[in-house]
Amino acid sequence: MRDYHISKHNSFYAVGLSYKKADAEVRGKFSLDVPAIDHILGKAKEIGIDGLLAISTCNRTELYGFAQHPYQLIKLLCDETNGTVEEFQEVAYVYKNHDAISHMFKVGTGLDSQILGDFEIISQIKQGFYRSKKQEMANPFLERLCNSVIQASKRIKNETELSSGATSVAFASVKYILDNVDDISNKNILLFGTGKIGRNTCENLVKHSNNSHITLINRTREKAEDIAGKFQLTVKDYGDLQTEIRKTDILVVATGAQLPTVSKALIYPKKPLLVLDLSVPKNVSDDVKELDNVTLVHLDELSQITDETLAKRKEYVPKAEVIIEKVKKDFLKWLETRKFAPVINALKDKLNTMKAEEIDFQTKKIEGFDQIQAEIISDRIIQKITKQFANHLKSNEVDTDDSLELIQKVFQLELHSK
């Protein structure tokens, strides 16, 4: 197996887009489901991409991987999605080497989330790594990096209150309903879709609205029944969707489909209706806005809800950054060691060969030569020499690549791939 490290010849990139510059419609064009991620990993393997991780959430789509040029990764993403390279470049970001590493730490610890401290993303990184491993597109570098990000995330959760208080997209949607709908406990609420955001919204609705008129619909009825059972809610069949929409006062859509699932045709135009679309790509058609009786609110608008909880969270950002720096420093230390370990090992082998030849020569030449003592002294000298080289390579003032090249030349080292 080859050694993976950041070098002059092979760079580590993070390419992607997020809620910061790309609206829901654009993010929708570049969103990836599991089969699409697997397909990208398969194609990357074919073209010799050196390790790749893909994540896609309602807020961002990102690829992290080794390539000669970031365009290789951008092309992989654009070929697999509905967006063009031109559209991507308008809203995209590209980070390289240490900046790409820092970006993944920021994303994985909730500092780059649409709602500060939202830790949903860490499970996406775990799943992304699992997919890469399954497709044989993970490498020791990516594994160590993901584990370090997970470790930083856990420490921030345990040692700060960055994720304290109920603030998430699900909570933001319920807060919006509570702030904008009178007499909430007597309104009919229909939740269409039972993915993670749908489940969390449902839980928050039950907790905060004292409403027993909540109906669930999902394409797979069993999933809806599982959730409904926990909260004693009503479940209806997917075929009843239109009937139920016409009866309801509030419709929450969280289906996670790639195309809109709710259109103007499904809605009765005479009755006031609040529609919350918590999906990316959008799962409610824009034509719904043409109906005077409908208020349509998308996830991006909900995520702008800032309250005391968010203000309080901001206080913990500096503490979170200190934790990230500590964990990142350990990772970079490992990376540097990994970078020069093959050269140090080859140097040690070379010196040991010289030692063996010299001891063999002196044993034949000097009568009563003490081979054991000579071995002890030689080993200690070899240990000290290799330690000097290792310390030199660890120094910040040194160009590691140039030094590695020089050591290999001077000692005529052959590096053996493990």
C-alpha positions in Angstrom: 0.0 0.0 0.0 1.3 3.5 -0.8 1.9 6.1 1.8 -0.7 8.9 1.7 0.5 12.4 2.6 0.3 15.9 1.3 3.1 16.3 -1.1 4.2 18.5 -4.0 2.8 16.0 -6.5 -0.5 15.0 -5.0 -2.7 17.5 -3.2 -5.7 17.0 -0.9 -8.7 19.0 -1.9 -12.1 19.9 -0.5 -14.5 21.1 -3.3 -18.1 21.9 -2.7 -20.9 24.4 -2.2 -23.1 25.3 0.7 -26.0 27.4 1.9 -23.6 30.4 2.2 -23.5 31.1 -1.5 -25.9 28.6 -3.1 -29.7 28.8 -2.5 -31.8 25.7 -2.1 -32.5 25.5 -5.8 -28.8 25.4 -6.8 -28.0 23.1 -3.9 -30.8 20.8 -5.1 -29.1 20.5 -8.5 -25.9 19.2 -6.9 -27.4 17.0 -4.1 -26.3 13.4 -4.1 -28.2 10.3 -2.8 -26.4 7.1 -1.8 -26.4 5.5 -5.3 -25.0 8.7 -6.8 -22.2 8.8 -4.1 -21.4 5.1 -4.8 -21.2 5.9 -8.5 -18.9 8.9 -8.0 -16.6 6.7 -5.8 -16.6 4.0 -8.5 -15.7 6.5 -11.3 -13.0 8.1 -9.1 -11.4 4.7 -8.6 -11.4 4.1 -12.4 -9.6 7.3 -13.1 -7.0 6.8 -10.4 -8.2 9.3 -7.8 -6.3 8.7 -4.6 -8.9 8.4 -1.9 -12.3 10.2 -1.9 -15.1 11.1 0.6 -18.4 12.5 -0.5 -21.0 14.2 1.8 -24.4 15.6 0.8 -26.9 17.2 3.1 -29.7 19.8 2.8 -27.1 22.5 3.4 -24.0 21.4 1.4 -22.5 18.9 -1.1 -18.8 18.3 -0.7 -16.0 16.0 -2.1 -12.8 15.5 -0.2 -10.1 13.7 -2.1 -6.6 13.5 -3.5 -6.0 14.7 -7.1 -3.5 16.4 -9.3 -6.0 19.2 -10.0 -9.4 20.1 -8.2 -11.1 20.1 -11.6 -11.0 16.2 -11.5 -13.2 16.3 -8.5 -15.4 19.0 -9.7 -16.0 17.1 -13.0 -16.9 13.9 -11.1 -19.5 15.9 -9.1 -21.0 17.7 -12.1 -21.2 14.6 -14.3 -23.2 12.8 -11.6 -25.6 15.7 -10.8 -28.0 18.0 -12.7 -25.8 21.0 -12.3 -23.2 22.3 -14.8 -19.5 23.1 -14.1 -20.3 26.8 -14.8 -23.2 26.8 -12.2 -20.9 25.1 -9.7 -18.0 27.5 -10.2 -20.3 30.5 -9.5 -21.1 29.4 -5.9 -18.3 26.8 -5.2 -15.3 26.8 -2.9 -12.0 24.9 -3.3 -9.7 24.3 -0.4 -6.2 22.7 -0.8 -4.1 20.7 1.6 -4.0 22.2 5.1 -6.9 24.6 4.3 -9.0 21.5 3.2 -8.1 19.8 6.5 -9.2 22.9 8.5 -12.4 23.1 6.5 -13.4 19.5 7.3 -12.8 20.2 11.0 -15.0 23.4 10.8 -17.8 21.5 9.0 -17.7 18.4 11.2 -17.8 20.4 14.5 -20.9 22.5 13.6 -19.0 25.8 13.2 -19.9 26.0 9.5 -23.5 24.8 9.9 -26.4 26.9 8.8 -27.5 26.8 12.4 -24.4 27.2 14.6 -23.6 24.1 16.5 -25.9 21.8 14.6 -24.1 18.5 14.8 -26.2 16.5 12.3 -23.3 16.7 9.9 -20.9 14.5 11.9 -23.2 11.5 11.2 -23.0 12.3 7.4 -19.1 12.3 7.6 -19.3 8.9 9.4 -21.6 7.6 6.7 -19.5 9.1 3.9 -16.4 7.4 5.2 -18.3 4.1 5.5 -19.3 4.4 1.8 -15.7 5.2 0.8 -14.4 2.2 2.8 -17.0 -0.1 1.2 -15.9 1.1 -2.3 -12.2 0.8 -1.4 -11.8 4.5 -1.8 -10.7 5.2 1.8 -7.0 5.4 2.7 -5.1 5.8 6.0 -5.0 9.6 5.6 -8.8 9.9 5.2 -9.5 7.4 8.0 -7.2 9.3 10.5 -8.7 12.7 9.4 -12.3 11.6 9.8 -11.5 10.0 13.2 -9.8 13.3 14.3 -12.8 15.4 13.2 -15.2 13.0 15.1 -12.9 13.2 18.2 -13.0 17.0 18.0 -16.8 17.0 17.6 -17.2 14.7 20.7 -14.9 16.9 22.8 -16.8 20.1 21.8 -20.1 18.4 22.7 -18.8 17.3 26.0 -16.6 20.3 27.0 -18.6 23.3 25.7 -22.3 24.2 25.3 -22.0 25.0 21.6 -24.9 22.6 20.9 -26.9 23.4 23.9 -30.6 24.4 23.7 -33.0 23.1 21.1 -31.9 24.8 17.9 -32.0 22.9 14.7 -33.9 23.1 11.4 -36.6 21.0 13.1 -36.8 23.3 16.1 -36.7 26.4 13.8 -39.7 25.1 11.9 -41.7 24.5 15.1 -40.7 27.9 16.4 -42.0 29.5 13.2 -45.3 27.7 13.6 -45.7 28.7 17.2 -44.8 32.3 16.4 -47.1 32.6 13.4 -50.1 30.4 14.0 -52.8 31.3 16.6 -54.6 28.6 18.5 -52.1 26.0 17.4 -53.4 23.2 19.7 -56.7 23.1 17.6 -55.1 23.2 14.1 -54.8 20.2 11.9 -51.1 19.4 11.1 -50.0 17.0 8.4 -46.4 15.8 8.2 -45.4 14.3 4.9 -42.1 12.4 5.0 -40.4 10.8 7.9 -36.7 11.2 7.3 -34.5 12.6 10.1 -35.7 16.2 9.9 -39.3 14.9 9.6 -38.9 12.8 12.7 -37.3 15.6 14.7 -40.0 18.1 13.6 -42.6 15.7 14.7 -41.0 15.2 18.1 -40.7 19.0 18.6 -44.3 19.6 17.4 -45.7 17.1 20.0 -43.5 18.6 22.7 -44.2 22.3 22.1 -47.7 22.5 20.6 -49.9 20.4 22.8 -51.5 19.3 19.6 -53.2 15.9 19.1 -54.4 16.5 15.5 -51.1 15.5 13.9 -51.3 13.1 10.9 -48.3 11.4 9.3 -47.9 10.2 5.7 -44.9 8.5 4.2 -44.4 6.5 1.0 -43.6 3.5 3.2 -46.4 3.3 5.7 -44.4 1.1 8.2 -41.9 3.9 8.8 -44.7 6.4 9.6 -46.3 3.9 11.9 -43.1 3.4 13.8 -42.9 7.1 14.6 -46.7 7.6 15.1 -46.6 4.7 17.7 -44.2 6.7 19.9 -46.4 9.8 19.9 -49.9 8.3 19.5 -50.4 10.0 16.1 -52.6 9.2 13.1 -51.1 7.5 10.0 -52.7 7.7 6.6 -51.8 6.0 3.3 -49.7 7.7 0.6 -52.8 7.5 -1.6 -54.7 9.7 0.8 -52.2 12.6 0.5 -54.5 14.9 -1.5 -57.5 14.4 0.8 -55.4 15.0 3.9 -53.7 18.1 2.4 -57.2 19.6 1.7 -58.2 18.9 5.4 -55.1 20.3 7.0 -54.1 23.8 8.3 -50.3 23.2 8.4 -48.4 21.0 6.0 -44.8 20.1 6.8 -42.9 18.5 3.9 -39.7 16.6 4.7 -39.6 13.8 2.1 -36.0 14.1 0.9 -37.1 13.3 -2.7 -35.0 14.4 -5.7 -38.1 16.0 -7.4 -41.0 18.0 -5.9 -43.7 15.8 -4.3 -46.3 18.5 -3.6 -47.7 20.6 -6.4 -50.4 23.2 -6.8 -52.8 20.6 -8.1 -52.8 18.8 -4.7 -53.9 21.9 -2.8 -57.5 23.1 -2.3 -57.4 26.8 -3.2 -60.1 28.1 -0.8 -58.7 27.3 2.6 -55.7 29.0 4.4 -52.7 26.8 4.5 -49.2 27.2 5.9 -46.6 25.0 4.0 -43.1 24.4 5.4 -40.7 22.8 3.0 -37.8 21.2 4.9 -36.2 19.5 1.9 -33.3 20.0 -0.4 -33.9 19.8 -3.3 -37.2 21.6 -2.8 -40.1 19.1 -2.4 -42.8 21.7 -2.9 -43.3 23.1 -6.4 -42.9 26.9 -6.9 -46.3 27.0 -8.5 -47.8 26.6 -5.0 -46.9 30.3 -4.4 -49.5 31.2 -7.1 -52.3 30.3 -4.6 -53.5 33.3 -2.5 -54.5 31.1 0.4 -51.1 29.5 0.8 -48.0 30.7 2.7 -44.9 28.7 1.6 -41.8 28.9 3.8 -38.6 27.1 2.9 -35.8 25.7 5.1 -33.4 28.5 4.2 -35.8 31.1 5.6 -36.3 29.1 8.7 -32.6 28.7 9.3 -32.3 32.5 9.6 -34.2 32.4 12.8 -31.8 33.7 15.4 -32.8 33.7 19.0 -31.2 33.8 22.5 -30.1 30.2 22.1 -27.9 31.0 19.0 -26.5 34.2 20.7 -25.6 32.0 23.7 -23.9 29.4 21.5 -21.7 32.1 19.9 -20.0 32.5 23.3 -18.6 29.0 23.0 -17.0 29.3 19.6 -13.6 30.4 20.9 -13.5 27.4 23.2 -14.5 25.1 20.4 -11.8 26.5 18.2 -9.1 25.8 20.9 -10.3 22.2 20.9 -10.2 22.0 17.1 -6.6 23.4 17.0 -5.4 20.8 19.6 -6.9 17.8 17.8 -5.8 19.2 14.4 -2.2 19.7 15.7 -2.1 16.0 16.7 -3.4 15.0 13.3 -0.8 17.2 11.5 2.0 15.8 13.7 0.9 12.3 12.7 0.8 13.4 9.0 4.4 14.8 9.1 5.7 11.7 10.8 3.9 9.5 8.2 5.5 11.7 5.5 9.1 11.0 6.5 8.8 7.7 8.3 9.7 5.7 5.1 12.9 7.7 4.6 13.9 7.4 8.3 13.2 3.6 8.2 15.2 3.3 4.9 18.1 5.3 6.6 18.0 3.0 9.6 18.1 -0.1 7.3 21.1 1.4 5.5 23.0 2.2 8.7 22.3 -1.3 10.0 23.7 -2.8 6.8 26.8 -0.6 7.2 27.1 -1.7 10.9 26.7 -5.5 10.0 29.4 -5.2 7.2 31.8 -3.3 9.5 31.3 -5.7 12.5 31.9 -8.6 10.2 35.1 -7.0 8.8 36.4 -6.1 12.3 35.6 -9.6 13.7 37.8 -11.2 11.0 40.6 -8.5 11.4 40.9 -8.1 15.2 41.5 -11.1 17.4 39.2 -11.2 20.4 37.0 -8.5 18.9 33.9 -8.0 21.3 31.0 -8.2 18.9 28.3 -7.8 21.6 29.8 -4.5 22.8 30.3 -3.3 19.3 26.6 -4.1 18.5 25.5 -2.1 21.6 27.6 1.0 20.8 26.6 0.9 17.0 22.9 0.5 17.8 23.0 3.5 20.1 24.9 5.6 17.5 22.3 4.6 14.8 19.5 5.5 17.1 21.0 9.0 17.8 21.7 9.7 14.1 18.2 8.8 13.0 16.7 10.8 15.9 18.7 13.8 14.7 17.4 13.5 11.2 13.8 13.0 12.5 14.1 16.1 14.7 15.4 18.1 11.7 12.5 17.0 9.5 10.0 18.0 12.3 11.3 21.5 12.5 9.0 24.2 11.1 11.9 26.1 9.5 12.7 23.2 7.2 11.4 22.4 3.7 10.6 18.7 4.5 10.4 17.7 0.8 13.8 19.1 -0.1 15.4 17.6 3.1 13.9 14.1 2.3 15.2 14.3 -1.2 18.7 15.2 0.0 18.8 12.4 2.6 17.8 9.9 0.0 20.5 11.2 -2.4 23.3 11.3 0.2 22.6 7.8 1.6 21.4 6.4 -1.8 18.3 5.1 -0.2 15.8 2.8 -1.8 12.3 3.2 -0.4 10.3 0.0 -0.2 6.5 0.4 -0.6 4.7 -1.5 2.1 
